[in-house]
Amino acid sequence: MRIALDAMGGDFAPDPNLHGALQAVAQFSDLEIALVGDPRLLESKLDEIGGDHRGRISIIESEGVVGMEEKPTVALRQKPNCSIVRCWQLMAQKDVDAVVSAGNTGAVVAAGLRTRLFLKGVKRPGIAVTMPNMKGSSVLMDVGANPAARPEHLFQYAVMGNIYAREILGVASPRIGLMNIGSEEGKGNDLYRETHQVLSGSALQSSYVGNVEGRGIFHGDADVLICEGFVGNIILKASEGMAEFMMKTVAGALLGSLSAEKEKAGQVLHQLAQKYRYQESGGAPLLGIDGTCIICHGSSDSDSIRNALKMALEMKAHHINSQIVDQLSTASAGAWEQRSVALTQVLWLLLSSGLACAD
């Protein structure tokens, strides 16, 4: 597998990207990495690091980088040959199998959408993140790629998230839930009420557990949680902030009240923090792309980059994309056939009512 790594993306680039790439090629013998960025800078940094890395690491030239605070669409117009654009171009040309970036998330998604490099049948790609809960882990999708989703998009996220949870998280029979303001049927706005009806009458109905409230994410009420990108991004950022707040608050309270056991308590808290740190998962996949795209946290270190590269390898090994294409072709047909029948029935009732009134 050959992966394009956005060497210039991230808060601390390029150092974590280079170290992570070197760790990955040392760990995985079937991996090649194309570092995309400023050749002179990257060559100089690699020379400083030293070691035997030239066999499976190459450098692809790019011009410029999208900053974390820049508006993605404007930056991409002004920097048509920036590192993340070059990464996507390489994948569109089939020169690489995957793209990994810790750069501006909006720019990563926007550059990908501009290529129209979608899997067959996919309407809109979505970002899937792994969320910890009391029972293990779940998939939350979408968390930012599509803030103006339609019911068919959310239905496709359910299909893709179901495959990801089964193949990557190892959940044998994933339970699918729709994020909502209440668990009762009929809750939410038009988007969520219609999506609920679609999922309830689709090929996924046996796996669909209905609406899930916010607290259900961490209770483990579902293994796959579906929402639009606007809602998902708020959930993700709020969860990150709450986790950091709780860890610091609990650590301060415990360590402040302990004396002899302070060192042991500190070690336990450190182990707990390590278990849930985002670096361990590496990044979040942009599912629905013809290829593989892993989006990393902006402050990713070398471990995170290595794990993101590992995730790309795992997605290819589990044939995630071919499963998405196959299941969308059958599941979507059933879902929209059911929807068409329901709409026909509604129209017939309205027509009948109109005729009755005329009589």
C-alpha positions in Angstrom: 0.0 0.0 0.0 1.3 3.5 -0.9 0.0 6.4 1.2 0.3 10.1 0.6 1.1 11.8 3.9 0.4 15.6 4.1 3.8 16.4 5.6 3.0 20.0 6.0 -0.3 19.6 7.8 -0.7 19.9 11.6 0.1 22.3 14.4 3.7 21.0 14.7 4.4 20.0 11.1 6.5 18.6 9.7 8.4 16.9 12.5 5.6 14.6 13.9 4.6 13.6 10.4 8.2 12.6 9.5 8.8 10.6 12.7 5.4 8.9 12.4 6.2 7.9 8.8 9.5 6.4 9.8 7.9 4.5 12.7 5.2 3.2 10.3 7.6 1.9 7.6 9.7 0.3 10.3 6.6 -1.5 11.7 4.8 -2.4 8.4 6.8 -4.1 5.7 4.1 -3.7 3.0 3.9 0.1 3.4 5.3 2.9 1.2 4.8 6.6 2.0 4.9 9.6 -0.3 5.7 12.7 1.8 3.9 15.7 0.2 5.4 19.1 1.0 8.4 21.4 0.6 11.2 19.1 -0.8 14.1 21.2 0.6 12.6 21.4 4.1 11.7 17.7 4.2 15.1 16.6 2.8 16.8 18.7 5.5 14.6 17.3 8.3 15.1 13.7 7.1 18.9 14.2 7.1 18.7 15.5 10.7 16.8 12.4 11.7 19.1 10.0 9.9 18.6 6.3 9.5 17.8 4.1 6.6 14.5 5.5 5.3 14.9 6.1 1.6 13.8 2.7 0.4 10.1 3.1 1.1 9.7 6.9 1.6 9.7 9.4 -1.2 9.0 13.1 -1.4 6.4 14.8 -3.7 6.7 18.5 -4.2 3.9 20.9 -3.3 3.5 24.6 -2.9 2.1 26.1 0.3 -0.1 24.8 3.1 -3.6 25.7 4.3 -3.3 27.1 7.8 -5.5 26.0 10.6 -7.3 29.4 10.9 -7.8 29.9 7.1 -11.1 29.5 5.4 -10.8 26.3 3.4 -12.5 27.3 0.2 -10.7 30.6 -0.1 -7.3 29.0 0.8 -7.7 26.2 -1.8 -8.4 28.7 -4.5 -5.4 30.8 -3.6 -3.1 27.7 -3.2 -4.1 25.3 -5.9 -0.9 23.2 -5.5 -0.8 23.1 -1.7 0.1 19.9 0.1 -3.4 18.6 0.8 -4.6 19.3 -2.8 -1.5 17.4 -4.1 -2.3 14.5 -1.8 -5.9 14.2 -3.3 -4.5 14.6 -6.8 -2.2 11.7 -6.3 -5.1 9.5 -5.1 -7.3 10.6 -8.0 -4.5 9.6 -10.4 -4.2 6.2 -8.6 -0.6 7.0 -7.7 -1.4 6.3 -4.0 -4.1 4.3 -2.2 -4.7 6.6 0.7 -4.4 10.1 2.0 -3.5 11.0 5.6 -3.5 14.5 7.0 -3.4 16.4 10.3 -4.0 19.7 8.5 -7.1 21.9 8.4 -10.0 19.5 8.5 -12.2 21.7 6.4 -9.6 21.9 3.7 -9.0 18.1 3.7 -12.8 17.5 3.2 -13.2 20.4 0.7 -10.3 19.2 -1.4 -11.7 15.7 -1.4 -15.2 16.9 -2.4 -13.7 18.9 -5.3 -12.2 15.7 -6.8 -15.6 14.0 -6.7 -13.7 10.9 -5.9 -16.8 9.2 -4.4 -17.5 5.5 -4.2 -20.3 4.3 -6.6 -23.7 5.1 -5.1 -22.4 7.4 -2.4 -24.1 10.8 -2.3 -22.0 12.5 0.4 -18.9 11.2 2.2 -18.9 11.5 6.0 -16.4 11.5 8.8 -16.6 8.7 11.3 -15.1 8.9 14.8 -14.7 6.3 17.5 -16.4 7.3 20.8 -15.7 5.5 24.1 -18.7 4.4 26.2 -19.5 2.2 29.2 -19.7 -0.9 27.1 -16.7 -0.3 24.8 -16.8 1.9 21.7 -19.2 3.2 19.1 -19.0 5.0 15.8 -20.4 8.6 15.5 -21.0 9.8 11.9 -20.9 12.4 10.5 -18.8 14.9 12.6 -18.3 17.7 10.1 -18.1 16.7 6.4 -21.8 17.3 5.7 -23.5 19.9 7.9 -26.6 20.2 5.6 -27.5 16.5 5.2 -30.6 14.9 3.8 -32.3 11.7 4.9 -30.7 9.7 2.1 -27.3 10.9 3.3 -28.0 9.8 6.9 -29.3 6.5 5.7 -26.0 5.9 3.8 -24.0 6.9 6.9 -25.9 4.2 8.8 -24.8 1.6 6.1 -21.2 2.8 6.1 -21.0 3.2 9.9 -22.4 -0.3 10.3 -19.7 -1.8 8.1 -17.0 0.2 10.0 -18.2 -0.9 13.4 -18.3 -4.5 12.4 -14.9 -4.7 10.5 -12.7 -2.2 12.4 -14.2 -2.1 16.0 -15.1 -5.9 15.9 -18.8 -5.5 16.8 -20.4 -8.7 15.5 -24.0 -7.2 15.1 -23.8 -3.4 15.4 -26.9 -1.6 16.8 -27.7 1.6 14.8 -29.1 4.6 16.5 -30.2 8.0 15.3 -29.1 11.0 17.4 -32.1 13.0 18.5 -33.5 15.2 21.2 -35.6 12.4 22.6 -35.9 8.6 22.3 -39.7 8.7 21.5 -40.9 8.3 17.9 -41.8 11.6 16.3 -39.1 13.6 18.0 -36.8 16.0 16.2 -37.1 18.1 13.1 -38.1 17.0 9.6 -34.7 15.6 8.8 -34.6 13.3 11.8 -38.3 12.3 11.6 -38.0 11.3 7.9 -34.7 9.5 8.5 -36.3 7.6 11.3 -39.0 6.4 8.9 -36.5 5.5 6.3 -34.4 3.4 8.7 -37.4 1.8 10.2 -38.5 0.5 6.8 -35.1 -0.4 5.3 -32.9 -3.4 5.2 -31.3 -2.1 8.4 -34.5 -2.2 10.4 -33.4 -5.3 12.4 -30.3 -3.4 13.5 -32.0 -0.1 14.1 -32.7 0.7 17.7 -34.4 4.0 17.1 -33.7 7.5 18.4 -30.8 8.0 20.9 -30.4 10.9 23.2 -27.1 12.6 23.9 -26.5 10.7 27.2 -26.9 7.5 25.3 -23.6 8.0 23.5 -21.7 7.2 26.7 -24.2 4.7 28.0 -23.5 2.6 25.0 -27.2 2.6 23.7 -26.0 2.0 20.1 -22.8 0.9 18.3 -23.4 3.2 15.4 -24.7 6.8 16.0 -25.9 8.8 13.0 -26.4 12.5 12.7 -25.6 15.5 10.4 -22.2 17.0 10.4 -23.3 20.2 12.3 -24.7 18.2 15.2 -21.9 15.6 15.1 -19.1 18.2 15.3 -20.7 19.9 18.3 -21.0 16.5 20.0 -17.4 15.7 19.3 -15.9 19.0 20.4 -18.1 19.1 23.5 -17.1 15.5 24.4 -13.4 16.4 24.0 -13.8 19.4 26.3 -15.8 17.6 28.9 -13.3 14.7 29.0 -10.4 17.1 29.5 -12.3 19.0 32.2 -13.3 15.9 34.1 -9.8 14.4 34.0 -8.2 17.5 35.3 -10.9 18.0 37.9 -10.8 14.4 39.2 -7.0 14.4 39.1 -6.9 17.6 41.2 -9.4 16.3 43.7 -7.8 12.9 44.2 -4.2 14.0 44.3 -5.1 16.9 46.6 -6.6 14.5 49.1 -4.0 11.7 49.0 -0.6 11.7 50.5 1.1 8.3 50.7 -0.8 6.9 47.8 -0.3 10.0 45.6 2.2 8.5 43.3 0.1 5.3 42.7 -3.0 7.4 42.1 -1.1 9.5 39.6 -0.1 6.4 37.7 -3.7 5.1 37.6 -5.0 8.4 36.3 -2.2 8.5 33.7 -3.1 5.0 32.5 -6.8 6.0 32.2 -5.9 9.1 30.2 -3.7 7.1 27.9 -6.6 4.7 27.2 -8.8 7.4 25.8 -6.3 9.7 24.2 -7.0 10.5 20.6 -3.5 9.6 19.5 -4.3 5.9 20.1 -6.9 5.8 17.3 -4.8 7.9 15.0 -7.5 9.7 13.1 -11.0 9.6 11.7 -11.8 8.1 8.3 -13.7 10.0 5.6 -16.0 7.2 4.6 -17.5 7.0 1.1 -14.3 8.0 -0.8 -12.9 5.9 -3.6 -9.7 5.3 -1.8 -8.9 6.0 1.9 -8.7 9.3 3.7 -7.7 9.5 7.4 -8.1 12.9 9.1 -5.9 13.4 12.1 -6.1 15.8 15.0 -4.3 19.1 14.4 -2.0 18.5 17.4 -1.2 15.0 16.4 2.2 13.6 17.6 4.3 10.9 15.9 2.3 8.1 17.6 -0.9 9.5 16.2 0.5 9.7 12.7 1.8 6.2 12.9 -1.6 4.9 14.1 -3.4 6.8 11.3 -1.2 5.1 8.7 -1.9 1.8 10.4 -5.7 2.5 10.2 -5.4 3.1 6.5 -3.7 -0.3 6.1 -6.5 -1.9 8.2 -9.3 -0.4 6.1 -7.8 -1.8 3.0 -7.2 -5.2 4.5 -10.9 -5.4 5.6 -12.1 -4.3 2.1 -14.2 -1.5 3.6 -14.9 0.2 0.3 -16.0 -2.8 -1.6 -18.4 -3.7 1.2 -19.8 -0.2 1.2 -20.5 -0.3 -2.6 -22.1 -3.8 -2.3 -24.3 -3.0 0.6 -25.4 0.4 -0.6 -26.5 -1.0 -3.9 -29.0 -3.4 -2.1 -29.9 -1.5 1.0 -30.5 1.8 -0.7 -32.8 0.2 -3.3 -35.0 -1.3 -0.5 -35.1 1.9 1.5 -36.2 4.2 -1.3 -38.6 1.6 -2.6 -40.3 1.6 0.8 -40.2 5.4 0.9 -41.8 5.6 -2.6 -44.6 3.2 -1.5 -45.2 5.4 1.6 -45.3 8.6 -0.5 -47.7 7.0 -3.0 -50.0 6.0 -0.1 -50.0 9.6 1.2 -50.7 11.0 -2.2 -53.6 8.6 -2.7 -55.1 9.5 0.6 -54.8 13.2 -0.2 -56.3 12.7 -3.6 -59.1 10.6 -2.1 -59.8 13.3 0.5 -60.0 15.9 -2.3 -62.4 13.8 -4.3 -64.6 13.2 -1.3 -64.7 16.9 -0.5 -65.6 17.6 -4.2 -68.5 15.2 -3.9 
